[in-house]
Amino acid sequence: MDQTISHILEQLNQVLPYDSASVQLFKGNELQIVGGRGWKNEQEVIGLRFPIPGDNPNSIVIETGKPYYLADVGQKYPAFQLPPANGIVSWLGVPLIVQNKIIGLLSIDSMQPNRFTGEDINVATEFANQVGIALENARIYEETQTLAITDTLTGIYNRRGLFQLGEFEFQRARRTQRPFCAMMLDIDHFKRINDQHSHAVGDQILQRFAERCQKNLRTIDLFGRYGGEEFIMLLPETNLEVAQVIANRLHQSIIRSPYSSDVGDLRITASIGVVEAHPNESLERLIERADAALYKAKNKGRNCIVIDE
């Protein structure tokens, strides 16, 4: 999306030269600047919000669904005399419309009074029509990409997403010769939950389990659903000793209290296998060894942790 917005603002400057411009999209009941060009400090501008309705020209664009032009915006809206907007004299706002729905606006600014003409407004309006389509396509693409790496049931990474992001972290660990561990988790006797209560209840348990595990994550950890009732956690900057502490804490959290479901609270246990990466080992091989450690935990009677060298 950021690249799309940057490209849009570059193209706009070619067809309608400006001193500064911004793309603003709805975030709740406010418009938020999500991209800007021509500002002295763009980071100061990105993220600024305008209440809708509110005492700003943006509101008029949204309420009317039409372009709104002010030859001297500071006279009507004194806020434009203050940073970061000070210096803007001519202001043109054009709605961004997709399928008859206003999704935001395109703000075009000049430090000169009476900068924009009626023809300029027509050009900006036609341009904004194309912008709306481009932004919607970018949004759909981003959502598709997110869905491609996300497990739809639990909202965590799926196997594909975990391998994609995990490979990046794993290669970084190899380059810097830092420790890296993998942890495989399996909900014990999960089939019984499906058989005794229903797959819908089983899905609820998977969701609650993922939520509880996420609460035990560090910011650097990667967590995903490997398949079925198996989950995997990748632990950058972590040696086997620290990984064991993390696994113990996670295991206690998993078994400490029951999980809510449509048939009431259910208690579950989990088996965990933990391994540390070897020199010149691939991520795939590391995960295979974590899976083997998990298998050992199951063979020991489940509800336990196996740490494998």
The 8 nearest C-alpha neighbors of each residue, nearest first, counted from 0:
[[1, 3, 2, 137, 4, 138, 134, 141],
 [2, 0, 4, 3, 5, 34, 33, 6],
 [1, 3, 5, 4, 0, 6, 7, 137],
 [2, 4, 0, 6, 1, 5, 7, 137],
 [5, 3, 7, 1, 6, 2, 34, 0],
 [6, 4, 2, 8, 7, 3, 1, 9],
 [5, 7, 9, 3, 4, 8, 2, 10],
 [8, 6, 4, 10, 5, 9, 11, 3],
 [7, 9, 11, 5, 10, 6, 4, 12],
 [10, 8, 6, 12, 11, 7, 5, 13],
 [11, 9, 13, 7, 12, 8, 6, 14],
 [12, 10, 8, 13, 14, 9, 15, 7],
 [11, 13, 16, 15, 9, 10, 14, 17],
 [12, 14, 10, 11, 15, 16, 9, 8],
 [13, 15, 11, 12, 16, 10, 122, 123],
 [14, 16, 12, 13, 11, 17, 119, 123],
 [17, 15, 12, 13, 14, 18, 11, 109],
 [18, 16, 19, 109, 108, 12, 15, 107],
 [17, 19, 109, 37, 108, 110, 20, 16],
 [20, 18, 37, 108, 36, 17, 38, 107],
 [21, 19, 107, 106, 36, 35, 108, 37],
 [20, 22, 35, 106, 34, 105, 23, 36],
 [21, 23, 105, 34, 32, 33, 104, 106],
 [22, 24, 32, 31, 104, 103, 33, 30],
 [25, 23, 103, 30, 31, 102, 26, 104],
 [24, 26, 30, 103, 29, 27, 102, 31],
 [27, 25, 29, 30, 28, 31, 24, 48],
 [26, 28, 29, 25, 30, 31, 51, 50],
 [29, 27, 51, 26, 50, 25, 30, 52],
 [30, 28, 50, 51, 26, 49, 27, 25],
 [29, 31, 25, 49, 24, 48, 23, 26],
 [32, 30, 48, 23, 24, 47, 46, 33],
 [31, 33, 23, 46, 45, 47, 34, 22],
 [34, 32, 45, 23, 22, 31, 46, 24],
 [33, 35, 22, 21, 32, 4, 45, 5],
 [36, 34, 21, 20, 41, 22, 45, 37],
 [35, 37, 20, 19, 38, 21, 8, 41],
 [36, 38, 19, 18, 39, 20, 35, 41],
 [37, 39, 41, 40, 36, 19, 35, 44],
 [40, 38, 41, 37, 83, 43, 36, 42],
 [39, 41, 38, 43, 42, 44, 83, 37],
 [40, 42, 44, 38, 43, 45, 39, 35],
 [43, 41, 45, 44, 40, 46, 35, 38],
 [44, 42, 41, 40, 45, 83, 46, 47],
 [43, 45, 41, 42, 47, 46, 40, 32],
 [46, 44, 42, 32, 33, 47, 43, 34],
 [45, 47, 32, 31, 33, 44, 48, 43],
 [48, 46, 32, 31, 45, 44, 49, 43],
 [49, 47, 31, 30, 29, 46, 32, 50],
 [48, 50, 30, 29, 51, 31, 47, 53],
 [51, 49, 29, 53, 52, 28, 30, 48],
 [52, 50, 53, 29, 58, 28, 49, 30],
 [51, 53, 58, 50, 54, 62, 28, 55],
 [54, 52, 51, 50, 55, 58, 49, 57],
 [53, 55, 56, 52, 58, 76, 50, 51],
 [54, 56, 57, 53, 58, 76, 49, 59],
 [57, 55, 58, 59, 60, 54, 67, 92],
 [56, 58, 60, 55, 59, 61, 92, 49],
 [59, 57, 61, 52, 56, 60, 51, 55],
 [58, 60, 62, 56, 61, 57, 63, 67],
 [61, 59, 57, 58, 64, 63, 65, 62],
 [60, 62, 58, 64, 59, 63, 57, 94],
 [61, 63, 59, 60, 64, 58, 52, 65],
 [64, 62, 65, 60, 61, 59, 66, 58],
 [63, 65, 61, 60, 62, 94, 66, 101],
 [64, 66, 63, 60, 94, 67, 93, 61],
 [67, 65, 93, 92, 60, 94, 68, 64],
 [68, 66, 92, 60, 91, 65, 93, 69],
 [67, 69, 91, 90, 92, 70, 66, 89],
 [68, 70, 72, 90, 71, 89, 91, 67],
 [69, 71, 113, 89, 112, 72, 68, 90],
 [72, 70, 88, 89, 69, 73, 112, 74],
 [71, 73, 69, 74, 88, 75, 76, 89],
 [74, 72, 76, 77, 79, 75, 71, 80],
 [75, 73, 72, 76, 71, 77, 79, 80],
 [74, 76, 73, 72, 77, 71, 69, 56],
 [75, 77, 73, 78, 74, 72, 79, 55],
 [78, 76, 73, 79, 80, 74, 75, 81],
 [79, 77, 80, 76, 81, 73, 84, 85],
 [78, 80, 84, 73, 77, 85, 81, 76],
 [79, 81, 85, 78, 77, 73, 84, 82],
 [80, 82, 85, 79, 78, 84, 83, 77],
 [83, 81, 84, 85, 80, 79, 78, 86],
 [82, 84, 85, 81, 44, 43, 79, 38],
 [85, 83, 82, 79, 81, 87, 86, 80],
 [86, 84, 80, 81, 82, 79, 87, 83],
 [85, 87, 110, 84, 88, 80, 79, 109],
 [86, 88, 110, 85, 109, 84, 108, 89],
 [89, 87, 71, 110, 112, 72, 111, 109],
 [88, 90, 70, 109, 71, 112, 108, 69],
 [91, 89, 108, 69, 68, 107, 72, 88],
 [92, 90, 68, 107, 106, 67, 108, 69],
 [91, 93, 106, 67, 66, 105, 107, 60],
 [92, 94, 66, 105, 104, 124, 106, 65],
 [95, 93, 104, 103, 64, 96, 60, 65],
 [96, 94, 104, 131, 103, 101, 102, 127],
 [95, 97, 101, 100, 131, 102, 99, 94],
 [96, 98, 100, 99, 131, 132, 101, 95],
 [97, 99, 100, 96, 101, 132, 131, 102],
 [100, 98, 97, 96, 101, 102, 95, 64],
 [99, 101, 97, 96, 98, 102, 95, 103],
 [102, 100, 96, 95, 103, 97, 94, 99],
 [103, 101, 95, 24, 96, 25, 100, 97],
 [104, 102, 24, 95, 23, 25, 101, 94],
 [103, 105, 94, 95, 23, 93, 22, 106],
 [104, 106, 22, 93, 92, 21, 94, 23],
 [105, 107, 92, 21, 20, 91, 104, 22],
 [108, 106, 20, 91, 90, 92, 19, 105],
 [109, 107, 90, 19, 20, 89, 18, 17],
 [108, 110, 18, 89, 111, 17, 87, 88],
 [111, 109, 87, 88, 86, 89, 18, 112],
 [110, 112, 109, 114, 88, 89, 113, 87],
 [113, 111, 89, 114, 70, 88, 71, 110],
 [114, 112, 70, 115, 89, 111, 71, 116],
 [115, 113, 112, 111, 89, 109, 116, 70],
 [114, 116, 119, 113, 117, 120, 89, 70],
 [117, 115, 119, 118, 120, 114, 113, 121],
 [116, 118, 120, 119, 121, 115, 122, 68],
 [117, 119, 121, 116, 120, 122, 115, 123],
 [120, 118, 116, 122, 117, 121, 115, 123],
 [119, 121, 123, 117, 118, 122, 124, 116],
 [122, 120, 118, 124, 119, 123, 125, 117],
 [121, 123, 119, 125, 120, 124, 126, 118],
 [124, 122, 126, 120, 121, 125, 127, 119],
 [125, 123, 127, 121, 126, 122, 120, 93],
 [124, 126, 128, 122, 127, 123, 121, 129],
 [125, 127, 123, 129, 124, 128, 122, 130],
 [128, 126, 130, 124, 129, 125, 95, 123],
 [129, 127, 125, 126, 131, 130, 124, 95],
 [128, 130, 132, 127, 126, 131, 133, 125],
 [131, 129, 127, 133, 132, 128, 134, 126],
 [132, 130, 95, 134, 128, 129, 133, 96],
 [131, 133, 135, 129, 130, 134, 136, 97],
 [134, 132, 130, 136, 135, 131, 137, 129],
 [135, 133, 137, 131, 136, 132, 130, 138],
 [134, 136, 138, 132, 137, 133, 139, 131],
 [135, 137, 133, 139, 134, 138, 140, 132],
 [138, 136, 134, 140, 135, 139, 0, 141],
 [139, 137, 135, 141, 140, 136, 134, 142],
 [138, 140, 142, 136, 141, 137, 143, 135],
 [139, 141, 143, 137, 138, 142, 136, 144],
 [142, 140, 144, 138, 143, 139, 145, 137],
 [141, 143, 145, 139, 144, 140, 146, 138],
 [144, 142, 140, 146, 141, 145, 139, 147],
 [143, 145, 141, 147, 142, 146, 140, 148],
 [146, 144, 142, 147, 143, 148, 149, 141],
 [145, 147, 149, 143, 148, 144, 142, 151],
 [146, 148, 144, 145, 149, 143, 160, 159],
 [149, 147, 160, 146, 157, 145, 159, 156],
 [150, 148, 156, 157, 146, 155, 147, 151],
 [149, 151, 157, 154, 156, 155, 152, 153],
 [150, 152, 154, 153, 149, 146, 155, 157],
 [153, 151, 150, 154, 206, 202, 205, 155],
 [152, 154, 206, 155, 150, 151, 209, 205],
 [155, 153, 150, 151, 152, 149, 156, 206],
 [156, 154, 223, 153, 150, 149, 157, 222],
 [157, 155, 223, 149, 160, 150, 161, 148],
 [156, 158, 150, 149, 224, 160, 223, 159],
 [157, 159, 225, 161, 160, 224, 162, 223],
 [160, 158, 162, 161, 157, 148, 163, 156],
 [161, 159, 148, 163, 157, 156, 162, 158],
 [160, 162, 158, 164, 165, 159, 163, 156],
 [161, 163, 165, 159, 160, 164, 166, 158],
 [164, 162, 160, 166, 161, 165, 159, 167],
 [165, 163, 167, 161, 166, 162, 160, 168],
 [164, 166, 162, 168, 167, 161, 163, 169],
 [167, 165, 169, 163, 164, 168, 162, 170],
 [166, 168, 164, 165, 170, 169, 171, 163],
 [169, 167, 171, 165, 166, 170, 172, 164],
 [168, 170, 166, 172, 171, 167, 165, 173],
 [171, 169, 173, 172, 167, 168, 166, 174],
 [170, 172, 168, 174, 169, 173, 175, 167],
 [173, 171, 177, 169, 175, 170, 174, 176],
 [172, 174, 176, 170, 171, 175, 169, 177],
 [175, 173, 171, 172, 176, 170, 177, 169],
 [174, 176, 172, 177, 173, 171, 170, 178],
 [177, 175, 173, 174, 172, 178, 171, 278],
 [176, 178, 172, 175, 236, 173, 179, 174],
 [179, 177, 238, 236, 237, 172, 235, 176],
 [178, 180, 235, 237, 236, 276, 234, 275],
 [181, 179, 275, 234, 274, 276, 237, 233],
 [182, 180, 233, 274, 232, 273, 234, 289],
 [181, 183, 273, 232, 272, 231, 289, 233],
 [182, 184, 231, 272, 271, 289, 230, 290],
 [185, 183, 271, 230, 229, 270, 231, 182],
 [184, 186, 229, 270, 269, 228, 187, 230],
 [187, 185, 269, 228, 189, 268, 188, 270],
 [186, 188, 269, 189, 268, 185, 270, 301],
 [189, 187, 190, 191, 186, 192, 267, 268],
 [188, 190, 191, 192, 187, 186, 193, 228],
 [189, 191, 193, 192, 188, 194, 201, 195],
 [192, 190, 194, 189, 193, 188, 195, 196],
 [191, 193, 195, 189, 190, 194, 196, 201],
 [192, 194, 197, 198, 190, 201, 191, 196],
 [193, 195, 191, 192, 196, 197, 190, 198],
 [196, 194, 192, 191, 193, 197, 190, 198],
 [195, 197, 193, 192, 194, 200, 198, 262],
 [198, 196, 193, 199, 200, 194, 195, 201],
 [197, 199, 193, 201, 200, 202, 196, 194],
 [200, 198, 202, 201, 197, 203, 193, 196],
 [201, 199, 203, 202, 198, 197, 260, 196],
 [200, 202, 198, 204, 193, 199, 203, 192],
 [201, 203, 205, 199, 200, 204, 198, 206],
 [204, 202, 200, 206, 201, 205, 260, 207],
 [203, 205, 207, 201, 206, 202, 208, 200],
 [206, 204, 202, 208, 203, 207, 209, 201],
 [205, 207, 153, 203, 209, 204, 208, 210],
 [208, 206, 210, 204, 209, 205, 211, 203],
 [207, 209, 205, 211, 210, 206, 204, 212],
 [210, 208, 212, 206, 207, 211, 213, 205],
 [211, 209, 207, 213, 208, 212, 206, 214],
 [212, 210, 208, 214, 213, 209, 207, 253],
 [211, 213, 209, 215, 214, 210, 208, 249],
 [214, 212, 210, 216, 215, 211, 209, 222],
 [213, 215, 211, 212, 216, 210, 217, 209],
 [214, 216, 213, 212, 249, 217, 211, 248],
 [217, 215, 213, 214, 220, 218, 212, 222],
 [216, 218, 220, 219, 215, 214, 213, 221],
 [217, 219, 220, 216, 221, 215, 213, 234],
 [218, 220, 217, 235, 221, 234, 216, 236],
 [221, 219, 234, 217, 218, 233, 216, 235],
 [222, 220, 233, 232, 219, 234, 223, 161],
 [223, 221, 232, 231, 233, 156, 220, 155],
 [222, 224, 156, 155, 157, 231, 230, 161],
 [223, 225, 230, 157, 226, 158, 231, 229],
 [224, 226, 230, 158, 229, 231, 223, 157],
 [225, 227, 229, 224, 228, 230, 158, 157],
 [228, 226, 229, 225, 224, 230, 205, 185],
 [227, 229, 186, 185, 226, 230, 189, 205],
 [230, 228, 185, 225, 226, 227, 184, 224],
 [231, 229, 224, 225, 184, 223, 183, 185],
 [230, 232, 183, 223, 182, 222, 225, 184],
 [231, 233, 222, 182, 221, 181, 234, 183],
 [234, 232, 181, 221, 220, 180, 182, 222],
 [233, 235, 180, 220, 179, 237, 181, 232],
 [236, 234, 179, 237, 220, 233, 180, 219],
 [235, 237, 178, 179, 177, 234, 238, 172],
 [238, 236, 179, 178, 235, 234, 180, 241],
 [239, 237, 178, 241, 240, 242, 179, 180],
 [238, 240, 242, 241, 275, 243, 237, 180],
 [241, 239, 243, 242, 238, 244, 237, 245],
 [240, 242, 244, 243, 239, 238, 237, 245],
 [243, 241, 239, 245, 244, 240, 246, 238],
 [242, 244, 246, 240, 241, 245, 239, 247],
 [245, 243, 241, 247, 242, 246, 248, 240],
 [246, 244, 242, 248, 243, 247, 249, 241],
 [245, 247, 243, 249, 244, 248, 250, 242],
 [248, 246, 250, 244, 249, 245, 243, 251],
 [247, 249, 245, 251, 246, 250, 244, 252],
 [248, 250, 246, 252, 247, 251, 245, 253],
 [251, 249, 253, 247, 252, 248, 246, 254],
 [252, 250, 248, 253, 254, 249, 255, 247],
 [251, 253, 249, 255, 250, 254, 248, 211],
 [252, 254, 250, 251, 255, 249, 268, 211],
 [253, 255, 251, 268, 252, 256, 267, 250],
 [256, 254, 252, 251, 253, 257, 250, 266],
 [255, 257, 254, 258, 266, 253, 252, 267],
 [258, 256, 266, 265, 264, 259, 267, 255],
 [259, 257, 265, 264, 266, 207, 260, 204],
 [258, 260, 264, 263, 265, 257, 261, 204],
 [261, 259, 263, 262, 264, 203, 200, 258],
 [260, 262, 263, 200, 259, 203, 264, 199],
 [263, 261, 260, 264, 196, 200, 259, 265],
 [264, 262, 260, 261, 259, 265, 258, 257],
 [263, 265, 259, 258, 257, 260, 266, 262],
 [266, 264, 258, 257, 259, 263, 267, 260],
 [267, 265, 257, 258, 264, 256, 268, 254],
 [266, 268, 254, 265, 269, 187, 257, 186],
 [269, 267, 302, 254, 187, 186, 253, 266],
 [268, 270, 186, 302, 187, 185, 271, 184],
 [269, 271, 302, 303, 301, 185, 184, 296],
 [272, 270, 184, 304, 293, 183, 305, 303],
 [271, 273, 293, 292, 305, 183, 289, 182],
 [274, 272, 182, 306, 289, 181, 307, 305],
 [275, 273, 307, 289, 181, 180, 308, 306],
 [276, 274, 180, 239, 179, 181, 277, 238],
 [277, 275, 179, 180, 285, 280, 278, 274],
 [276, 278, 280, 279, 275, 285, 281, 179],
 [277, 279, 280, 276, 173, 176, 281, 178],
 [280, 278, 277, 281, 173, 276, 282, 284],
 [279, 281, 277, 278, 284, 276, 282, 285],
 [282, 280, 284, 283, 285, 279, 276, 169],
 [281, 283, 285, 284, 286, 166, 280, 169],
 [284, 282, 286, 281, 285, 287, 280, 162],
 [283, 285, 287, 281, 286, 282, 288, 280],
 [286, 284, 282, 288, 287, 283, 276, 281],
 [285, 287, 289, 283, 288, 284, 290, 282],
 [286, 288, 284, 290, 285, 289, 283, 291],
 [289, 287, 291, 285, 290, 286, 292, 284],
 [290, 288, 286, 292, 291, 272, 287, 274],
 [289, 291, 293, 287, 288, 292, 183, 286],
 [290, 292, 288, 294, 293, 289, 287, 295],
 [293, 291, 272, 289, 295, 294, 290, 305],
 [292, 294, 272, 290, 296, 271, 291, 295],
 [293, 295, 291, 297, 292, 296, 290, 298],
 [294, 296, 298, 292, 293, 297, 299, 291],
 [297, 295, 293, 299, 294, 298, 305, 301],
 [298, 296, 301, 294, 299, 295, 300, 270],
 [297, 299, 295, 300, 296, 294, 301, 293],
 [300, 298, 296, 297, 301, 295, 303, 302],
 [299, 301, 298, 297, 296, 302, 303, 270],
 [302, 300, 297, 270, 303, 296, 299, 187],
 [303, 301, 270, 269, 268, 300, 187, 304],
 [302, 304, 270, 301, 296, 271, 305, 269],
 [303, 305, 271, 272, 296, 270, 306, 302],
 [306, 304, 272, 296, 292, 273, 307, 271],
 [305, 307, 273, 272, 274, 304, 308, 292],
 [308, 306, 274, 273, 292, 305, 272, 275],
 [307, 274, 275, 306, 239, 273, 276, 277]]
